[in-house]
Amino acid sequence: MTVHRKKLIEVSLPLKAINAASAREKSIRHGHPSTLHLWWARRPLAACRAVLFAQLVDDPSAWPEEFPTEESQGRERKRLHGIIEEMVPWKATHDERIIARARCEIARSIARGRGEPPPDEDDAAAVLAYLARHAPPVCDPFCGGGSIPLEAQRLGLRAHGSDLNPVAVLVSKATCEIPPKFPGRAPVHPDVDGTGGWRGATGLAEDIRRYGKWMRDEAESRIGHLYPKVRVTEAMAAGRKDLRPYIGKDLTVIAWLWTRTVASPDPMIRGAHVPLVRSFVLSSKKDRRAWVEPILQGAGRYRFKVRVGSGTPPLGTVARQGGRCLLTGSPMPFTHIRAEGKKGRMGARLMAVVALGTRARVYLDPPEDMEALAGSAEPDWRSSESISHWPGRTNVVEYGLTTWGDLFTDRQLVALTTFSDLVEEARKKVLADAMAAGMDPEAPRIADGGDGAEAYADAVATYLGLCVSKLSNVSSSITSWMNDRGAFRETFARQALPMVWDYAESNPFSDSGGCFDMILETKSTASSLATGWQRFKRP
């Protein structure tokens, strides 16, 4: 007869340590699996690890023959809490000694319940083999980003996950299923010395970096002319001490800041387009204040000038109550703005350029040639699939942005389609190099369970595709600029597609946030693979 024995989770947990570790994970941006791809409600790995452990380890009160008194039970419970406190910090995932200790404790509880001796705690392979044979499988029918299956695997348990959302399935496969297929595999890239020690998935991570770098360089050779540097002129620097060191220099652009425009309803200016600006502030940092000041030139014309230092930025021209005409101050109700958008008469105007200076952001007046250059982009593909109107969530539809293609500028579409095409080209290069490295060319593809050359090419292409997907999250016309941080607010900063009046267009070839290199290295799958799974062992 099966005897139910209380588990540790039913009695007590060191919640303070678990909560602290879970909160700390939110600020980890390099090497954490959450950087693999955006996913909603991703569960903290620390909490998943602790809960799985506490569900499988017996509470001391379940074994009165071994722990007959409350005092002895308390001592044992404190020891088990110590194991949890030691293994929940993120750094513990890189310490095989700590994880091995947790696995041994799980195996000990299982063996005790089976009435047999536990495996030798000094024999890691024996512990993993025991868990593979006797530990109950962990099943997560709504696995989302794969946090629970990943931590189950880390603890040596058999894990099964599923989800209805194909994005969640892909993210979970990239998190849990693909890395263990190529343990200790040296990179296949011809420029890498494959004779070194490549532990875990570090070889796969290195190939992702190498072929991703090739993608970036190849994309720049094809469309880099659409993303030029900006030259600081005497006219730009007039009255601005902060620009004097840069006069005559070409600076890399981080972002182009645009505002949407519509025709003013005021008949006095005869249909001239006026800007819809939520805020003219570019930087609200105390020592680096900057804003855009519109300069009225008469006859329905205006230009934008960047100001820095002390002063009062003008109020925006659109708020919750509606808009106002910049030129005459006449009100512009949302009914008018929506009607103009739905008729396809909403335009855009470049307000400012953000460039990379010497360890600082540099805010510049908008050069006329850059606005014309952006308009010269000619995408060969644009999604015509409709966006479902969900009031309060997909408000862009109310302003005429009714298809997914409408959410991107022409230049953004050119960049994203170029990077997407290069994923398949990179896959072909990986396949050729994998076969040259001796991987089986006849083995099935990764979707069919293979681990040969085709499967390896699929794996690298999967992670590169996820990088392109992340690039799209900062490459839409509803990506905005956070003036308090000098950074991009992603498209999916929340689970909605709100209308953004003044948006930020990123440069995928810069060396700052929003670029492909940053996604590949700082927040990328490559970093996650290299640091997150380098000591991962499959049971």
Order of alpha helices (4+ residues) and beta strands (2+ residues): alpha-alpha-alpha-alpha-alpha-beta-alpha-beta-alpha-alpha-beta-alpha-beta-beta-beta-beta-beta-beta-beta-beta-beta-alpha-beta-beta-alpha-alpha-alpha-beta-beta-beta-alpha-alpha
